[in-house]
Amino acid sequence: MDSNKKYWKGLEELHQTPAFVEKKGSEFIEEIPIENVLNEAGLSTKTPRRDFLKALGFGVGAVTLAACQRTPIHKSVPYIIKPEEVTPGVANYYASSYKGQSLVIKTREGRPIFVEANTKAIFAGNGVSPSTQASVLDLYDMSKLKGPRSGDEGISWDEVDKQVISALNSASAAGKQIRIVSSTINSPSALAAINEFTVKYPTAKLIVVDAVSHSGMIKANELSFGKAVIPQYRFDNADIIVSVGADFLSTWLDGIENTKQYMANRSHTSLKNGKMSRHIQFESGLSLTGTNADVRVTVKPSEEGPLLIALYNELTGSSLPNALNDNQKAVTAIKLVAKELNQLKGKAILVAGSNDANVQSLVNAINVHLGSYGSTIDLDNASNQYKGDDQAFAEFLREANSGLIDVAFFTESNPIYEYYDSKGVENALSKIKFKVSFADRENETASFVNIIAPNSNYLESWGDSEPYVGYYTLVQPTINPVFDSRQFEQSFLIWAGNTTSYHDYVKAYWEQNVLPQGKSWNNALQEGFQFNGSRGGSAQSFTSSVSDLANLIGTQSKAIAKDIELQLYLSGGIGDGKQGNNAYLLELPDPVSKVTWDNYAAIEPKYAESLGIGVNDLIEVKAENGYSIVLPVLIQPGQAAGTISIALGFGRTKAGKAGNDVGKNAYPFVRLVNGSLQFNNSVTISKAAGTYELAQTQTHQTIEGRNIIRETTFANYKNDPTHGSGNTGEKHKTYDLWNKYEQPGHSWVMAIDLNACTGCGACIVACSVENNVPVVGRDEVRRRREMHWIRIDRYYSFEKDNEAVTREGEVNNLSDLSQVTVVHQPMLCQHCDHAPCETVCPVLATVHSSEGLNHMAYNRCFGTRYCANNCPYKVRRFNWFNYWNDSRFDNYLNNEFTQLVLNPDVTSRSRGVMEKCSMCIQRIQGGKLKAKAEKRPIKDGDIQVACAAACPSNAIIFGDRNDPESAVSQALKNERVYYVLEELNVQPGVGYMTKVRNTFEA
């Protein structure tokens, strides 16, 4: 660990606030409600000790055992085509895709229960996002409609078809317009079906609008190069990456594919080869991508455009007007960044998160200067993932208000919630005679339509997608439709007069347009994807006037340059709000703030102090259009002074039981400027009455100055690969309470690369889904009772001693510009060989296996919590309630239908039982049984734990330490490996690799 660094989990620990000091020594914030437990056992507080122990030992254990043995009543759900190989108790796997990513879906007895990336896929084959991982829960959402509806009445699909066709014929006869409003559709077969519909009804037209728009980039590429597309970015080809407000490792475009490419030049393999890209991030709020940057510089939203002008000037020697000059730290950074960019032409990439076509055009000009097109940016093999046209939707509203539209359809689009002018949308819809929504529930927009024709979940559907030009993925059902739903594509075919089943339609489309000669439909179903494109691109030339762009950018920047500027962003969990009723995502801690079940206004600490705003205060945020919301304040290190950041996707009113009224809706703060939606604004804030405690998972304990995080710079690593890891070869003398035992069989361990972990949280959701980890809700999280078996600790640090060095006017060091740096550390049960939890358990509920794992026997545990007290890593979880069947937690899994998502291989724990990471023992046993059935030894890679399977950056490596050729054995030999709290001699089974930053050096 660098001596000039101090690590802290939150401002409470840094400042040692009285509340933090009071609580940090308490393992549990509240005592066990022993009175209630005894009353449930038929005892009282005066019960003799013998009877008390008997009741706890047998009574609570018996309840736990009963809960383990009592499985939910499953109504039989038929297979699409019953496979002969289905065996009760044995999983089946099907290739499918979600949002364009090729996946493998695990099913048990016909129930989809887990989602993994298709590792053979060309794109995004390394892992999944938290939203993709949690999508399996959406299938079992009780808030969904059970069938089509007209008003408050359920109707048949025949009646739906009759009413829709009548309305369509009437509109056609009157010469009125028909509109299909949808978020981006990149399914070629769906577009073909819609095309058949528009041929049948010539006044019909598809309007594409995305909740979070990238139409500014599309428009800029059309103006700059004559190609109205979103490029395919190649971060794996870049030696230097500069991002201005683009959270490209999370929610900007394809975060999973971007992460996969980004880590190609930053993982332990790349470092061993002496190569590491450099990443510089300019941004307002502290984003997931910003926490992973080598150098991070704060700027206001109004400064992003002028910053790019200044960068262009520095790169080309130009003197465009309106360049940034007030933010001295950013100006200093630009000089050094420009120098390195010019040195790495053809190996550089610049991205920006702005939706302003002028800003994106200037980005294009810079990338042309850097020779990025054809190397790190590909316009020929473009992305099809965001095609929304903000101007087209504004025209749709104008047409509707003019009475030109008679029929409108809404698919995967909820504009009354997602559009900035919801009242305007309501007024426009009121003037359309006949409206149909394909929403699976009565959401905000579906409440205003004539008919709701619920679309099937992707796990119940046939379909495809083309996320990148030439790259196709298939969607195939893993279960029959649970409710009386129907795919919207099938509906459009029926209304167009085509009676072909959609399965046959997709199959025919692929056989005619996608599959190469000699490849069958069945082969495609097994593989799940088809790649007919290329991974190259051509160079581009830029002809637009950069001087005109600079003037336009200057005008727009001045329009929002006020005392307080608002930055709107997407969280990596709930995203744009479409999965707003997904409890897994609502309880997933934000990767930076660690807040669950809420959005908030993030404000920089010193700026908040100057405004007289403190922790738990409420503020009213008001825009110039009059819209205002009251939000709790989050004091956020790394936030730009004079700015606040608010997450979109919250504030749903008709999402479902879990998601209703969670947080506040920030979409009305969006602006429509020159035909594009802008996600920054100028606002005013004022302190509101009352306080509100956010439910955070981070600052429950303190690290007490212990050497938990270790990091170094790339320059130091190249000189000494052990630098920062503490692996000096000198070990202090240790003393053992345990006898030495040989482990001749397997020894299951894990290696975690801190350089690869982005902190996205996909592992948290994957672990929860795989291991039936309960969601406990906001109030329980606030009481420090979250149940996640794996957490990602976020540590702040600050470079106190290093200052920027200027020699003869040249900038030589940028280390102070990061202000606050962040390290993400996944933390789970370390499965210590000398486990301190095992020695204090009075009933041997936690024991060690011959294969190096720390087991939990739930039937023995009666909740003394001694093991949690004695665990130095604080990774054990106590069930304060029976979260599965308690009506107080009616947001998740306390009904028999939603319980269909449970993994039958894992016991569901009850009240009073301690639990923690098991290293997915059920997967280990399954891998052993499969190898035994095939009469062969276990091979490395046969067994993969859920967290590692979900990780898009391959930060988690699992395997058998006793296999010298295994990936984990090789990883643990890395010079960067260290063990957290190794000095305690608990001999943890999880090794961490030191964080490396490729900072600028003096």
Secondary structure, DSSP 4 states (H G I P E B T S, - for coil): --TT--EESSHHHHHT-HHHHHHHT-SSSS---HHHHHHHTT--TT--HHHHHHIIIIIIHHHHHHHHH-PPPPPP---SS--TT--TTS-EEEEEEETTEEEEEEEETTEEEEEEE-TT-SSS-S---HHHHHHHHHHT-TTS-SS-EETTEE--HHHHHHHHHHHHHHHHHTT-EEEEEES----HHHHHHHHHHHHHSTTEEEEE--SS--HHHHHHHHHHHS--SEEEE-GGG-SEEEEES--TTTTSS-HHHHHHHHGGGTSHHHHHTT---EEEEEESS--HHHHH-SEEEE--HHHHHHHHHHHHHHHH----SS---S-HHHHHHHHHHHHHHHHTTTSEEEEE----HHHHHHHHHHHHHTT-BTTTEEEEEEE-S----HHHHHHHHHHHHTT-EEEEEEES--HHHHSS-HHHHHHHHHT-SEEEE--SS--TTGGGSSEE-PPPPGGG--EEEEEETTEEEEE--SS--SSS---HHHHHHHHTT----HHHHHHHHHHHHTSPTT--HHHHHHH-EEE-S-S--------S-HHHHHHHHHHHHHHH-SSSEEEEE--TTTTTTTTTT-HHHHHSPPTTT-EES---EEE-HHHHHHTT--TTEEEEEEETTS-EEEEEEEE-TTPPTTEEEEESS---SSS-TTTTT-S---GGG-EEETTEEESEEEEEEEEEEEE---EESSTTS--TT-S---EEEHHHHHH-TTTTTT-SS-------SS------S--EEEEEETTT-----HHHHHHHHHTTPPP--HHHHHTT----SSEEEEEEE---S----EETTEE---GGGG-SEEEEEEE-----TT-HHHHH-TT--EEE-TTS-EEE-TTT-----HHHHH-TT---EE-SS-TTT-GGGTTSS-STTGGGGS-TTSPPP-TT-EE-----HHHHHHHHHHHHHTTSPPPTTS---HHHHH-TT--EEEEETT-TTSHHHHHHTSTTEE-TTGGG----SEEEEPEEE-----
